[in-house]
Amino acid sequence: MSMHPHPIQPVPENTAQVAHLAFPKGNRYITLRDEIGTLFTDEDFSDLLFHLWSIRN
């Protein structure tokens, strides 16, 4: 099995609107994504996942 890194896609506009309507006073996780964006990428874990995958095989 081969895993390739994928970029994190932006939150769809409709999803963002619903989330903000569902939490009109805000939500720490929505705010975190809105203000900071992506915290981790697939590449951040590539060495770890490769190591774990190689142990299993």
DAKAKA-V736931 format. One record per pair of residues at least 24 apart in sequence whose ideal C-beta (glycine too) atoms are under 8 Angstrom apart, sorted by the first residue. I is the first residue (numbers start at 1). J is the second residue. Records with the same first field share a line. If there is no record, write none. Layout:
I->J + J
//
This chain:
3->49
5->41 + 42 + 43 + 46
6->42
7->41
8->38 + 41
//
